[in-house]
Amino acid sequence: MAGLTPEQLSVFYTNGFLVIPNFLSASEVSSLLSTAHDLLNSFDIASHPLTRFTTGDSQDANNAKHVGDDYFLSSGDKIHFFFEPDAFTTPDPASEPSAKPTLKRDKARSINKIGHALHALSPPFTAVTLSERNRAIARSLGFKDPRVLQSMLICKQPSFGAAVPPHLDSEFLYTDPPSAVGWWIALEDANKDNGTLGFWRGSHKTRRVTRRFVRKENGEGTEFVEWNGAGLPRGMETNEKEDLYQPRDEDFELVDVPAGSLVLIHGNVLHTSERNTGDKSRFAYTFHVIEGADGWSYDEKNWLQPPKGGEFTKLYGDGK
Ligand code: FE2
């Protein structure tokens, strides 16, 4: 199967992202959407840690935070559900010390994302991830032993789907040297009205990884830490001084992504998305690939770690 054309590779390495329209068929898109809605409608909210949050008692709040952190940190080989930050009403702790936050909407309309092992645990998502065409794309990009290490269904709910601040994906999924590439597939049309992706075109050429999202040393939760190690992928190292320019909103180019299109995202390109203030959701399926070959090491401080005794899913293996 053909991978990326020379023209597509040129666009990807010039801009740091590449849109491929009609990547999924209409039936693949509807299969993923119906699977996503089934998951959203059927997950057990009663046992979800965030629904057990209470306020007013710091002991309770700390316990709830810890449970929430564990739920996130243990999600690498599971299908977990993460709420929108604004999904809950927050009772006034002064007047209602034991009141629990309650959902403002139906639970299926309250989830920000589902992650992080859809590619391993949900057959419709596995089928569009561990595919021949994705192997061919990975070969085009020069991957020797690509590993799919996480996958997410992003909901970007209407009217309150949270913004994602500017970041590099390699800050979250660091290998030494950096190697991450994101596959981002629109399952619904994404545009300026519902918080589509915004890219700072070409920023991957100079934007080093200078911070990383890691597990805290005490094992409780996550944090960003400064990073002075390898900041750019092999072959892209530059002697140019570090680019300290702080981008403004107008530096980000909003990209229209029709449903079924694939956006390939370079791990060093600065990108963002705004809050969804529109009345349409913006479902997307995204997964990330890193280089697993000798010469690239996966860092043990990364928030996401391979399952105990296991390894991240091989894209070139049978992967099942
Ligand atoms: Fe990202």
Residues whose N, C-alpha, C, O or C-beta is under 5 A from the ligand:
A	BS01	FE2	D169
